[in-house]
Amino acid sequence: MSNPLKTIYYFDGTPTETREMTDAEVLESFPDGLDPADEAPAPAADSAE
Amino acid sequence: MAIKTFTAGSILTAADTNTFLANSGLVYLGGGNLSSSQTDFLGCFSSNYTNYRVVVSQGTLSAATDFCLNFLLGAAPVASNAFYYGYVGLTSGGAASNQNGAGVPLGRTGAYTSSGGQMFVLSFDIYAPNVNTWTRWAGQACNQADLGSRSGGGHWADNTQFTGLRLQSAGGQTITGKAEIYGYRIP
């Protein structure tokens, strides 16, 4: 299961960054927890061609 | 300051231009598209401006939830239940949709959805976030949810000189839209 994405805009000229949130950031950011209906689905397993 | 009136044939000098620039109102500082569950604007608050305006347009959330705010010191919020807010809301059908919170770790903006994809627009002013005093905000949101609106604001009830702003959903829902941050030029 993936964590939500976060985007960071820097006002000092550093390039914009978008990445998956860490577990610690999720705990800090969503005090009521993640909405289970909106969590990203697990990626499908690779299938043999 | 007296505003100079130009007439046909008048010459716009460097001094005139500088005067108008120095007395302009809102100054665009930065912003960007919202496409994640959380967006940080690091370094948007400084001593260059005391008060700020945030405009969010074409906002959506991927499921029913609230569009929230937090203030950042460096790259992270201050861990404290210091948010207090209250919004008066009214649906287009005349029902109340008020919202409040006291002593909580995350602020609200008045924007919300009752299902995924509903649009909202939002603007609010933030007062003295980079001053060693309480930070306060006030604004209004027009929500497709209930086809109504909410107006209100809140406080960060502690003396903190914040340097950044965070916009996020309440529970990890994905946001789309655009945010712009302006500074009120100090006369």
gemmi code that builds the backbone of each chain (N, CA, C; Angstrom):
import gemmi

chains = {
    "A": [
        ("MET", (0.847, -1.191, 0.000), (0.000, 0.000, 0.000), (0.886, 1.245, 0.000)),
        ("SER", (0.592, 2.193, -0.885), (1.417, 3.386, -1.011), (0.906, 4.481, -0.087)),
        ("ASN", (1.807, 5.348, 0.304), (1.416, 6.543, 1.035), (1.003, 7.632, 0.052)),
        ("PRO", (0.258, 8.632, 0.520), (-0.140, 9.727, -0.373), (1.080, 10.496, -0.889)),
        ("LEU", (0.861, 11.222, -1.968), (1.920, 12.058, -2.529), (1.904, 13.441, -1.892)),
        ("LYS", (3.067, 14.062, -1.842), (3.150, 15.458, -1.445), (4.014, 16.213, -2.450)),
        ("THR", (3.675, 17.471, -2.633), (4.426, 18.366, -3.524), (5.007, 19.488, -2.692)),
        ("ILE", (6.238, 19.846, -3.006), (6.903, 20.929, -2.278), (7.345, 22.000, -3.264)),
        ("TYR", (6.816, 23.208, -3.082), (7.269, 24.372, -3.847), (8.222, 25.176, -2.962)),
        ("TYR", (9.394, 25.414, -3.495), (10.403, 26.180, -2.756), (10.424, 27.616, -3.272)),
        ("PHE", (10.457, 28.558, -2.371), (10.490, 29.963, -2.768), (11.917, 30.502, -2.859)),
        ("ASP", (12.901, 29.617, -2.768), (14.286, 30.055, -2.913), (14.888, 29.603, -4.239)),
        ("GLY", (14.051, 29.117, -5.156), (14.540, 28.708, -6.455), (14.831, 27.230, -6.581)),
        ("THR", (14.780, 26.493, -5.483), (14.977, 25.050, -5.551), (13.866, 24.438, -6.401)),
        ("PRO", (14.199, 23.494, -7.272), (13.160, 22.904, -8.127), (12.042, 22.239, -7.328)),
        ("THR", (10.838, 22.314, -7.861), (9.675, 21.701, -7.229), (9.867, 20.193, -7.124)),
        ("GLU", (9.363, 19.650, -6.012), (9.556, 18.231, -5.734), (8.196, 17.588, -5.478)),
        ("THR", (7.956, 16.437, -6.053), (6.766, 15.636, -5.744), (7.226, 14.220, -5.427)),
        ("ARG", (6.797, 13.723, -4.287), (7.251, 12.395, -3.855), (6.208, 11.784, -2.929)),
        ("GLU", (6.382, 10.513, -2.652), (5.516, 9.821, -1.706), (5.869, 10.254, -0.285)),
        ("MET", (4.867, 10.447, 0.529), (5.109, 10.841, 1.915), (5.705, 9.668, 2.691)),
        ("THR", (6.537, 9.993, 3.655), (7.069, 8.958, 4.529), (6.003, 8.577, 5.558)),
        ("ASP", (6.207, 7.449, 6.221), (5.260, 7.036, 7.263), (5.173, 8.092, 8.367)),
        ("ALA", (6.327, 8.658, 8.724), (6.329, 9.685, 9.775), (5.543, 10.917, 9.337)),
        ("GLU", (5.669, 11.299, 8.076), (4.927, 12.460, 7.574), (3.426, 12.186, 7.557)),
        ("VAL", (3.043, 10.956, 7.242), (1.617, 10.606, 7.244), (1.051, 10.735, 8.652)),
        ("LEU", (1.787, 10.227, 9.622), (1.315, 10.304, 11.009), (1.201, 11.753, 11.463)),
        ("GLU", (2.179, 12.563, 11.062), (2.196, 13.966, 11.473), (1.097, 14.760, 10.773)),
        ("SER", (0.799, 14.409, 9.527), (-0.058, 15.250, 8.689), (-1.543, 14.943, 8.801)),
        ("PHE", (-1.870, 13.702, 9.115), (-3.276, 13.295, 9.113), (-3.641, 12.760, 10.499)),
        ("PRO", (-3.903, 13.651, 11.425), (-4.137, 13.230, 12.820), (-5.341, 12.310, 12.977)),
        ("ASP", (-6.276, 12.376, 12.033), (-7.435, 11.477, 12.108), (-7.235, 10.223, 11.271)),
        ("GLY", (-6.044, 10.065, 10.722), (-5.760, 8.886, 9.912), (-6.127, 9.088, 8.464)),
        ("LEU", (-5.682, 8.160, 7.630), (-6.015, 8.201, 6.209), (-7.407, 7.655, 5.980)),
        ("ASP", (-8.074, 8.240, 4.994), (-9.384, 7.728, 4.593), (-9.170, 6.430, 3.829)),
        ("PRO", (-9.649, 5.302, 4.345), (-9.370, 4.039, 3.666), (-9.919, 3.994, 2.249)),
        ("ALA", (-10.987, 4.745, 1.993), (-11.577, 4.711, 0.649), (-10.707, 5.405, -0.373)),
        ("ASP", (-9.736, 6.182, 0.106), (-8.945, 6.971, -0.824), (-7.491, 6.543, -0.877)),
        ("GLU", (-7.145, 5.502, -0.148), (-5.766, 5.060, -0.191), (-5.460, 4.476, -1.565)),
        ("ALA", (-4.257, 4.688, -1.997), (-3.867, 4.187, -3.319), (-3.914, 2.663, -3.328)),
        ("PRO", (-4.454, 2.067, -4.373), (-4.498, 0.613, -4.431), (-3.106, 0.028, -4.597)),
        ("ALA", (-2.961, -1.176, -4.097), (-1.674, -1.844, -4.264), (-1.439, -2.114, -5.742)),
        ("PRO", (-0.201, -1.970, -6.184), (0.067, -2.226, -7.605), (-0.197, -3.677, -7.959)),
        ("ALA", (-0.685, -3.875, -9.167), (-0.956, -5.236, -9.604), (0.346, -5.997, -9.783)),
        ("ALA", (0.301, -7.262, -9.467), (1.496, -8.082, -9.629), (1.849, -8.200, -11.106)),
        ("ASP", (3.139, -8.209, -11.358), (3.582, -8.381, -12.746), (3.125, -9.734, -13.269)),
        ("SER", (2.723, -9.746, -14.480), (2.323, -11.023, -15.069), (3.318, -11.410, -16.160)),
        ("ALA", (3.488, -12.698, -16.315), (4.414, -13.170, -17.348), (3.814, -12.920, -18.720)),
        ("GLU", (4.629, -12.421, -19.582), (4.151, -12.181, -20.944), (4.057, -13.478, -21.715)),
    ],
    "B": [
        ("MET", (-0.084, 58.862, -0.270), (0.610, 59.415, -1.416), (-0.385, 59.837, -2.477)),
        ("ALA", (-0.160, 60.970, -3.081), (-1.032, 61.408, -4.167), (-0.749, 60.583, -5.414)),
        ("ILE", (-1.792, 60.176, -6.078), (-1.633, 59.415, -7.307), (-1.557, 60.387, -8.482)),
        ("LYS", (-0.480, 60.314, -9.219), (-0.306, 61.214, -10.349), (-1.257, 60.825, -11.473)),
        ("THR", (-1.867, 61.807, -12.056), (-2.758, 61.566, -13.184), (-2.039, 61.922, -14.475)),
        ("PHE", (-1.977, 60.987, -15.374), (-1.305, 61.224, -16.647), (-2.314, 61.723, -17.679)),
        ("THR", (-1.843, 62.609, -18.486), (-2.667, 63.111, -19.590), (-1.935, 62.853, -20.895)),
        ("ALA", (-2.611, 63.090, -21.994), (-2.005, 62.854, -23.297), (-0.696, 63.634, -23.408)),
        ("GLY", (0.358, 62.946, -23.782), (1.643, 63.605, -23.941), (2.506, 63.590, -22.696)),
        ("SER", (1.961, 63.120, -21.560), (2.749, 63.056, -20.329), (3.871, 62.033, -20.476)),
        ("ILE", (4.942, 62.261, -19.765), (6.079, 61.347, -19.801), (6.081, 60.522, -18.506)),
        ("LEU", (6.128, 59.208, -18.673), (6.214, 58.302, -17.519), (7.685, 58.140, -17.168)),
        ("THR", (8.077, 58.697, -16.052), (9.481, 58.673, -15.660), (9.784, 57.461, -14.789)),
        ("ALA", (11.077, 57.220, -14.584), (11.480, 56.147, -13.672), (10.952, 56.419, -12.270)),
        ("ALA", (10.983, 57.654, -11.853), (10.492, 57.992, -10.517), (9.002, 57.705, -10.384)),
        ("ASP", (8.251, 58.057, -11.444), (6.816, 57.745, -11.420), (6.604, 56.245, -11.311)),
        ("THR", (7.346, 55.497, -12.121), (7.184, 54.046, -12.115), (7.508, 53.474, -10.746)),
        ("ASN", (8.605, 53.931, -10.154), (8.987, 53.421, -8.837), (7.955, 53.774, -7.777)),
        ("THR", (7.365, 54.944, -7.917), (6.332, 55.349, -6.963), (5.125, 54.431, -7.053)),
        ("PHE", (4.720, 54.135, -8.292), (3.570, 53.249, -8.449), (3.895, 51.835, -7.971)),
        ("LEU", (5.094, 51.364, -8.255), (5.477, 50.028, -7.788), (5.485, 49.967, -6.270)),
        ("ALA", (6.015, 51.031, -5.655), (6.125, 51.051, -4.203), (4.764, 51.128, -3.521)),
        ("ASN", (3.773, 51.543, -4.257), (2.446, 51.709, -3.677), (1.429, 50.732, -4.253)),
        ("SER", (1.928, 49.712, -4.933), (1.003, 48.697, -5.436), (0.460, 47.892, -4.269)),
        ("GLY", (-0.551, 47.135, -4.508), (-1.195, 46.399, -3.419), (-0.653, 45.007, -3.273)),
        ("LEU", (-1.343, 44.051, -3.848), (-0.917, 42.668, -3.733), (0.245, 42.381, -4.674)),
        ("VAL", (1.220, 41.683, -4.165), (2.386, 41.297, -4.948), (2.412, 39.773, -5.043)),
        ("TYR", (2.391, 39.274, -6.266), (2.418, 37.815, -6.446), (3.762, 37.267, -5.997)),
        ("LEU", (3.723, 36.305, -5.092), (4.956, 35.732, -4.564), (5.271, 34.374, -5.168)),
        ("GLY", (4.239, 33.597, -5.432), (4.464, 32.268, -5.998), (3.224, 31.416, -5.843)),
        ("GLY", (3.330, 30.206, -6.290), (2.201, 29.290, -6.207), (2.428, 28.126, -7.128)),
        ("GLY", (1.383, 27.400, -7.399), (1.533, 26.275, -8.307), (0.318, 25.391, -8.302)),
        ("ASN", (0.376, 24.374, -9.132), (-0.725, 23.429, -9.225), (-0.760, 22.527, -7.989)),
        ("LEU", (-1.965, 22.152, -7.624), (-2.167, 21.192, -6.542), (-2.500, 19.851, -7.195)),
        ("SER", (-1.695, 18.848, -6.937), (-1.923, 17.552, -7.567), (-1.634, 16.387, -6.632)),
        ("SER", (-1.312, 16.674, -5.386), (-0.998, 15.644, -4.400), (-2.004, 15.737, -3.259)),
        ("SER", (-1.781, 14.963, -2.212), (-2.630, 15.055, -1.022), (-2.203, 16.202, -0.126)),
        ("GLN", (-0.982, 16.652, -0.336), (-0.428, 17.708, 0.516), (0.556, 18.527, -0.306)),
        ("THR", (0.480, 19.843, -0.197), (1.406, 20.727, -0.915), (1.993, 21.727, 0.058)),
        ("ASP", (3.318, 21.783, 0.088), (4.021, 22.722, 0.954), (4.573, 23.877, 0.132)),
        ("PHE", (4.465, 25.067, 0.670), (5.064, 26.258, 0.067), (6.123, 26.750, 1.049)),
        ("LEU", (7.347, 26.318, 0.818), (8.416, 26.590, 1.781), (9.068, 27.940, 1.495)),
        ("GLY", (9.112, 28.786, 2.499), (9.738, 30.088, 2.366), (8.824, 31.163, 1.832)),
        ("CYS", (7.520, 30.919, 1.817), (6.600, 31.937, 1.272), (6.381, 33.094, 2.246)),
        ("PHE", (6.600, 32.872, 3.543), (6.428, 33.940, 4.527), (7.800, 34.477, 4.939)),
        ("SER", (7.913, 35.784, 4.994), (9.170, 36.415, 5.405), (8.844, 37.775, 6.002)),
        ("SER", (9.892, 38.463, 6.397), (9.697, 39.801, 6.956), (9.404, 40.833, 5.872)),
        ("ASN", (9.458, 40.441, 4.611), (9.164, 41.386, 3.530), (7.705, 41.824, 3.526)),
        ("TYR", (6.832, 40.957, 4.033), (5.398, 41.253, 4.071), (4.858, 40.833, 5.431)),
        ("THR", (3.832, 41.539, 5.868), (3.203, 41.173, 7.138), (2.005, 40.260, 6.894)),
        ("ASN", (1.185, 40.616, 5.901), (-0.054, 39.878, 5.636), (-0.053, 39.310, 4.223)),
        ("TYR", (-0.809, 38.260, 4.037), (-0.762, 37.510, 2.777), (-2.180, 37.141, 2.331)),
        ("ARG", (-2.325, 36.941, 1.030), (-3.583, 36.458, 0.461), (-3.300, 35.131, -0.262)),
        ("VAL", (-4.149, 34.146, -0.002), (-4.044, 32.855, -0.679), (-5.317, 32.656, -1.501)),
        ("VAL", (-5.157, 32.330, -2.763), (-6.286, 32.088, -3.662), (-6.173, 30.668, -4.198)),
        ("VAL", (-7.226, 29.892, -4.036), (-7.261, 28.534, -4.583), (-8.411, 28.482, -5.584)),
        ("SER", (-8.087, 28.129, -6.825), (-9.108, 28.060, -7.865), (-9.171, 26.658, -8.436)),
        ("GLN", (-10.340, 26.308, -8.970), (-10.563, 25.006, -9.600), (-10.193, 23.862, -8.660)),
        ("GLY", (-10.437, 24.045, -7.371), (-10.049, 23.028, -6.402), (-11.004, 21.833, -6.406)),
        ("THR", (-10.438, 20.648, -6.325), (-11.242, 19.440, -6.140), (-10.533, 18.533, -5.144)),
        ("LEU", (-11.301, 17.611, -4.584), (-10.769, 16.569, -3.707), (-11.308, 15.237, -4.218)),
        ("SER", (-10.547, 14.181, -4.039), (-10.906, 12.908, -4.679), (-12.014, 12.161, -3.942)),
        ("ALA", (-12.391, 12.628, -2.769), (-13.494, 12.035, -2.011), (-14.006, 13.080, -1.025)),
        ("ALA", (-15.051, 12.733, -0.317), (-15.621, 13.667, 0.654), (-14.629, 13.946, 1.772)),
        ("THR", (-14.298, 15.217, 1.959), (-13.367, 15.581, 3.028), (-13.262, 17.098, 3.114)),
        ("ASP", (-12.380, 17.570, 3.989), (-12.130, 19.004, 4.142), (-10.794, 19.377, 3.524)),
        ("PHE", (-10.717, 20.598, 3.044), (-9.465, 21.167, 2.538), (-8.848, 21.954, 3.693)),
        ("CYS", (-7.668, 21.560, 4.099), (-7.095, 22.029, 5.369), (-5.840, 22.873, 5.150)),
        ("LEU", (-5.433, 23.532, 6.215), (-4.197, 24.307, 6.179), (-3.363, 24.006, 7.417)),
        ("ASN", (-2.063, 24.232, 7.256), (-1.153, 24.185, 8.387), (-0.047, 25.192, 8.105)),
        ("PHE", (0.632, 25.614, 9.137), (1.745, 26.542, 8.989), (3.041, 25.804, 9.260)),
        ("LEU", (4.089, 26.223, 8.560), (5.356, 25.495, 8.622), (6.452, 26.375, 9.191)),
        ("LEU", (7.283, 25.748, 10.003), (8.495, 26.381, 10.521), (9.643, 25.593, 9.901)),
        ("GLY", (10.299, 26.189, 8.900), (11.212, 25.395, 8.089), (10.381, 24.488, 7.198)),
        ("ALA", (10.648, 23.197, 7.268), (9.947, 22.254, 6.390), (8.841, 21.497, 7.090)),
        ("ALA", (8.585, 21.795, 8.352), (7.622, 20.986, 9.109), (6.709, 21.877, 9.947)),
        ("PRO", (5.518, 21.386, 10.259), (4.643, 22.140, 11.162), (5.136, 22.031, 12.596)),
        ("VAL", (4.619, 22.887, 13.445), (4.916, 22.804, 14.880), (3.904, 21.847, 15.504)),
        ("ALA", (4.395, 20.836, 16.180), (3.501, 19.839, 16.778), (2.821, 20.426, 18.011)),
        ("SER", (1.619, 20.905, 17.835), (0.877, 21.511, 18.936), (-0.598, 21.588, 18.554)),
        ("ASN", (-1.449, 21.396, 19.516), (-2.887, 21.523, 19.254), (-3.294, 22.980, 19.446)),
        ("ALA", (-2.770, 23.834, 18.577), (-2.943, 25.275, 18.752), (-3.899, 25.893, 17.747)),
        ("PHE", (-4.562, 25.076, 16.937), (-5.507, 25.627, 15.969), (-6.904, 25.775, 16.586)),
        ("TYR", (-7.486, 26.953, 16.360), (-8.867, 27.249, 16.762), (-9.539, 27.915, 15.568)),
        ("TYR", (-10.700, 27.437, 15.188), (-11.351, 28.032, 14.017), (-12.868, 27.903, 14.116)),
        ("GLY", (-13.533, 28.751, 13.351), (-14.982, 28.684, 13.273), (-15.457, 29.223, 11.937)),
        ("TYR", (-16.345, 28.491, 11.288), (-16.897, 28.904, 10.003), (-18.415, 28.879, 10.064)),
        ("VAL", (-18.996, 29.919, 9.516), (-20.438, 29.957, 9.352), (-20.739, 29.518, 7.928)),
        ("GLY", (-21.531, 28.488, 7.787), (-21.847, 27.970, 6.468), (-23.338, 27.927, 6.219)),
        ("LEU", (-23.679, 28.041, 4.949), (-25.085, 27.971, 4.553), (-25.171, 27.246, 3.225)),
        ("THR", (-26.022, 26.250, 3.153), (-26.242, 25.572, 1.882), (-27.213, 26.386, 1.044)),
        ("SER", (-27.273, 26.073, -0.245), (-28.204, 26.805, -1.105), (-29.645, 26.496, -0.743)),
        ("GLY", (-29.852, 25.400, -0.015), (-31.189, 25.065, 0.441), (-31.576, 25.723, 1.751)),
        ("GLY", (-30.622, 26.479, 2.318), (-30.933, 27.214, 3.534), (-30.547, 26.522, 4.821)),
        ("ALA", (-29.903, 25.368, 4.725), (-29.494, 24.649, 5.929), (-28.117, 25.134, 6.387)),
        ("ALA", (-27.884, 25.091, 7.680), (-26.585, 25.480, 8.221), (-25.544, 24.407, 7.903)),
        ("SER", (-24.331, 24.859, 7.599), (-23.213, 23.913, 7.436), (-21.987, 24.476, 8.149)),
        ("ASN", (-22.217, 24.872, 9.393), (-21.147, 25.472, 10.183), (-20.058, 24.441, 10.498)),
        ("GLN", (-18.894, 24.960, 10.846), (-17.783, 24.075, 11.197), (-16.907, 24.780, 12.220)),
        ("ASN", (-16.455, 24.034, 13.210), (-15.569, 24.636, 14.203), (-14.593, 23.603, 14.749)),
        ("GLY", (-13.530, 24.112, 15.336), (-12.551, 23.254, 15.989), (-11.799, 24.059, 17.027)),
        ("ALA", (-11.420, 23.441, 18.130), (-10.732, 24.141, 19.209), (-9.634, 23.250, 19.775)),
        ("GLY", (-8.395, 23.770, 19.726), (-7.287, 23.007, 20.259), (-7.000, 21.757, 19.461)),
        ("VAL", (-6.879, 21.926, 18.163), (-6.663, 20.786, 17.261), (-5.365, 21.009, 16.472)),
        ("PRO", (-4.799, 19.939, 15.900), (-3.492, 20.062, 15.240), (-3.534, 20.487, 13.781)),
        ("LEU", (-4.734, 20.685, 13.222), (-4.845, 21.002, 11.799), (-5.946, 22.034, 11.614)),
        ("GLY", (-5.663, 23.071, 10.810), (-6.657, 24.102, 10.571), (-7.548, 23.780, 9.387)),
        ("ARG", (-8.695, 24.416, 9.321), (-9.621, 24.252, 8.197), (-9.705, 25.565, 7.430)),
        ("THR", (-10.178, 25.457, 6.178), (-10.274, 26.638, 5.316), (-11.706, 27.025, 4.974)),
        ("GLY", (-12.650, 26.168, 5.282), (-14.031, 26.404, 4.871), (-14.388, 25.690, 3.588)),
        ("ALA", (-13.394, 25.172, 2.863), (-13.653, 24.422, 1.631), (-13.809, 22.942, 1.966)),
        ("TYR", (-14.777, 22.303, 1.341), (-15.004, 20.886, 1.600), (-15.747, 20.276, 0.416)),
        ("THR", (-15.752, 18.954, 0.368), (-16.531, 18.232, -0.634), (-17.348, 17.162, 0.074)),
        ("SER", (-18.463, 16.798, -0.525), (-19.264, 15.699, 0.013), (-19.165, 14.458, -0.873)),
        ("SER", (-18.472, 14.598, -1.995), (-18.121, 13.445, -2.829), (-16.967, 13.867, -3.724)),
        ("GLY", (-16.310, 12.878, -4.291), (-15.133, 13.168, -5.089), (-15.448, 13.978, -6.336)),
        ("GLY", (-14.562, 14.888, -6.670), (-14.675, 15.643, -7.902), (-15.433, 16.943, -7.802)),
        ("GLN", (-16.101, 17.179, -6.687), (-16.802, 18.460, -6.543), (-15.793, 19.598, -6.478)),
        ("MET", (-16.164, 20.720, -7.037), (-15.226, 21.842, -7.125), (-15.466, 22.846, -6.005)),
        ("PHE", (-14.406, 23.508, -5.607), (-14.523, 24.618, -4.661), (-13.582, 25.728, -5.091)),
        ("VAL", (-13.900, 26.924, -4.698), (-12.987, 28.062, -4.831), (-12.844, 28.683, -3.456)),
        ("LEU", (-11.707, 29.303, -3.235), (-11.362, 29.688, -1.869), (-10.386, 30.840, -1.888)),
        ("SER", (-10.575, 31.789, -1.006), (-9.528, 32.785, -0.763), (-9.531, 33.126, 0.711)),
        ("PHE", (-8.365, 33.336, 1.235), (-8.270, 33.751, 2.637), (-7.005, 34.567, 2.844)),
        ("ASP", (-7.051, 35.444, 3.820), (-5.903, 36.260, 4.197), (-5.263, 35.662, 5.444)),
        ("ILE", (-3.955, 35.678, 5.478), (-3.207, 35.221, 6.651), (-2.507, 36.440, 7.240)),
        ("TYR", (-2.713, 36.640, 8.516), (-2.230, 37.846, 9.181), (-1.018, 37.529, 10.061)),
        ("ALA", (0.095, 38.160, 9.736), (1.319, 38.131, 10.552), (1.864, 36.737, 10.817)),
        ("PRO", (1.963, 35.878, 9.802), (2.503, 34.550, 10.075), (3.980, 34.561, 10.424)),
        ("ASN", (4.712, 35.581, 9.950), (6.155, 35.624, 10.203), (6.511, 36.615, 11.302)),
        ("VAL", (5.510, 36.993, 12.085), (5.718, 37.891, 13.218), (5.563, 37.072, 14.494)),
        ("ASN", (6.329, 37.417, 15.514), (6.310, 36.639, 16.744), (5.050, 36.956, 17.547)),
        ("THR", (3.928, 36.515, 17.004), (2.635, 36.700, 17.642), (1.723, 35.593, 17.145)),
        ("TRP", (0.474, 35.585, 17.549), (-0.458, 34.600, 17.004), (-0.623, 34.834, 15.498)),
        ("THR", (-0.784, 33.752, 14.780), (-1.112, 33.840, 13.363), (-2.605, 33.615, 13.198)),
        ("ARG", (-3.234, 34.479, 12.406), (-4.679, 34.368, 12.204), (-4.995, 34.373, 10.716)),
        ("TRP", (-6.115, 33.781, 10.377), (-6.530, 33.816, 8.976), (-8.041, 34.001, 8.914)),
        ("ALA", (-8.504, 34.553, 7.803), (-9.933, 34.752, 7.601), (-10.220, 34.724, 6.109)),
        ("GLY", (-11.335, 34.116, 5.744), (-11.656, 34.034, 4.326), (-12.988, 33.372, 4.075)),
        ("GLN", (-13.158, 32.964, 2.832), (-14.426, 32.396, 2.438), (-14.213, 31.364, 1.340)),
        ("ALA", (-15.089, 30.375, 1.337), (-15.039, 29.320, 0.325), (-16.423, 29.137, -0.262)),
        ("CYS", (-16.459, 28.930, -1.564), (-17.690, 28.585, -2.251), (-17.566, 27.132, -2.681)),
        ("ASN", (-18.471, 26.299, -2.206), (-18.344, 24.858, -2.366), (-19.460, 24.284, -3.236)),
        ("GLN", (-19.067, 23.401, -4.160), (-20.085, 22.677, -4.926), (-20.870, 21.744, -4.003)),
        ("ALA", (-20.208, 21.239, -2.965), (-20.912, 20.447, -1.971), (-22.016, 21.301, -1.351)),
        ("ASP", (-23.227, 20.854, -1.420), (-24.396, 21.572, -0.888), (-24.670, 22.880, -1.629)),
        ("LEU", (-23.866, 23.168, -2.664), (-24.033, 24.408, -3.450), (-24.155, 25.624, -2.548)),
        ("GLY", (-23.270, 25.665, -1.561), (-23.321, 26.773, -0.614), (-21.947, 27.358, -0.374)),
        ("SER", (-21.771, 27.944, 0.783), (-20.496, 28.586, 1.082), (-20.254, 28.593, 2.581)),
        ("ARG", (-19.001, 28.844, 2.934), (-18.620, 29.026, 4.330), (-17.704, 30.239, 4.436)),
        ("SER", (-17.898, 30.997, 5.482), (-17.029, 32.138, 5.763), (-16.571, 32.058, 7.208)),
        ("GLY", (-15.335, 32.439, 7.438), (-14.838, 32.402, 8.807), (-13.331, 32.482, 8.841)),
        ("GLY", (-12.751, 31.920, 9.865), (-11.303, 31.970, 10.016), (-10.866, 31.316, 11.294)),
        ("GLY", (-9.631, 31.592, 11.641), (-9.125, 30.931, 12.833), (-7.821, 31.528, 13.323)),
        ("HIS", (-7.276, 30.843, 14.294), (-6.074, 31.311, 14.985), (-5.107, 30.148, 15.189)),
        ("TRP", (-3.832, 30.452, 15.089), (-2.805, 29.601, 15.667), (-2.451, 30.291, 16.978)),
        ("ALA", (-2.892, 29.712, 18.087), (-2.855, 30.406, 19.375), (-1.511, 30.219, 20.066)),
        ("ASP", (-0.467, 30.644, 19.403), (0.862, 30.612, 20.001), (1.733, 31.592, 19.220)),
        ("ASN", (2.790, 32.060, 19.844), (3.689, 32.990, 19.175), (4.732, 32.218, 18.383)),
        ("THR", (4.561, 32.186, 17.072), (5.482, 31.448, 16.218), (5.711, 32.243, 14.942)),
        ("GLN", (6.966, 32.340, 14.521), (7.295, 33.023, 13.263), (7.403, 31.984, 12.156)),
        ("PHE", (6.255, 31.733, 11.513), (6.215, 30.704, 10.482), (6.889, 31.193, 9.197)),
        ("THR", (7.396, 30.230, 8.442), (8.047, 30.551, 7.170), (7.370, 29.898, 5.975)),
        ("GLY", (6.408, 28.995, 6.215), (5.782, 28.310, 5.095), (4.338, 27.956, 5.355)),
        ("LEU", (3.662, 27.584, 4.288), (2.245, 27.230, 4.326), (2.058, 25.831, 3.749)),
        ("ARG", (1.184, 25.069, 4.365), (0.824, 23.740, 3.865), (-0.667, 23.700, 3.580)),
        ("LEU", (-1.020, 23.214, 2.405), (-2.413, 22.957, 2.046), (-2.568, 21.458, 1.848)),
        ("GLN", (-3.609, 20.888, 2.426), (-3.740, 19.436, 2.346), (-5.186, 19.020, 2.555)),
        ("SER", (-5.462, 17.774, 2.189), (-6.756, 17.190, 2.513), (-6.713, 16.672, 3.945)),
        ("ALA", (-7.886, 16.391, 4.498), (-7.933, 15.964, 5.895), (-7.494, 14.525, 6.080)),
        ("GLY", (-7.699, 13.700, 5.047), (-7.418, 12.277, 5.237), (-6.661, 11.628, 4.105)),
        ("GLY", (-5.815, 12.380, 3.427), (-4.998, 11.806, 2.362), (-5.633, 11.821, 0.993)),
        ("GLN", (-6.814, 12.412, 0.866), (-7.462, 12.488, -0.442), (-6.628, 13.366, -1.384)),
        ("THR", (-6.644, 13.040, -2.647), (-5.852, 13.778, -3.628), (-6.556, 15.077, -4.015)),
        ("ILE", (-5.768, 16.123, -4.114), (-6.267, 17.463, -4.438), (-5.882, 17.792, -5.875)),
        ("THR", (-6.757, 18.497, -6.578), (-6.355, 19.156, -7.817), (-6.759, 20.622, -7.704)),
        ("GLY", (-6.154, 21.435, -8.556), (-6.465, 22.858, -8.527), (-5.195, 23.678, -8.618)),
        ("LYS", (-5.318, 24.921, -8.257), (-4.181, 25.831, -8.343), (-4.204, 26.778, -7.158)),
        ("ALA", (-3.052, 27.042, -6.586), (-2.945, 27.964, -5.455), (-1.995, 29.095, -5.801)),
        ("GLU", (-2.370, 30.296, -5.407), (-1.520, 31.473, -5.608), (-1.361, 32.184, -4.277)),
        ("ILE", (-0.169, 32.627, -3.986), (0.115, 33.325, -2.737), (0.604, 34.737, -3.064)),
        ("TYR", (-0.037, 35.708, -2.450), (0.318, 37.117, -2.655), (0.710, 37.746, -1.316)),
        ("GLY", (1.566, 38.731, -1.393), (1.889, 39.506, -0.211), (1.267, 40.881, -0.312)),
        ("TYR", (0.786, 41.384, 0.826), (0.281, 42.761, 0.854), (1.473, 43.679, 1.047)),
        ("ARG", (1.730, 44.501, 0.049), (2.866, 45.408, 0.161), (2.685, 46.345, 1.360)),
        ("ILE", (3.722, 46.475, 2.151), (3.664, 47.327, 3.333), (3.839, 48.773, 2.889)),
        ("PRO", (2.879, 49.639, 3.167), (2.985, 51.045, 2.683), (4.202, 51.744, 3.290)),
    ],
}
model = gemmi.Model(1)
for chain_id, residues in chains.items():
    chain = gemmi.Chain(chain_id)
    for i, (resn, *xyz) in enumerate(residues, 1):
        res = gemmi.Residue()
        res.name, res.seqid = resn, gemmi.SeqId(i, " ")
        for name, pos in zip(("N", "CA", "C"), xyz):
            atom = gemmi.Atom()
            atom.name, atom.element = name, gemmi.Element(name[0])
            atom.pos, atom.b_iso = gemmi.Position(*pos), 0.0
            res.add_atom(atom)
        chain.add_residue(res)
    model.add_chain(chain)
structure = gemmi.Structure()
structure.add_model(model)
structure.setup_entities()
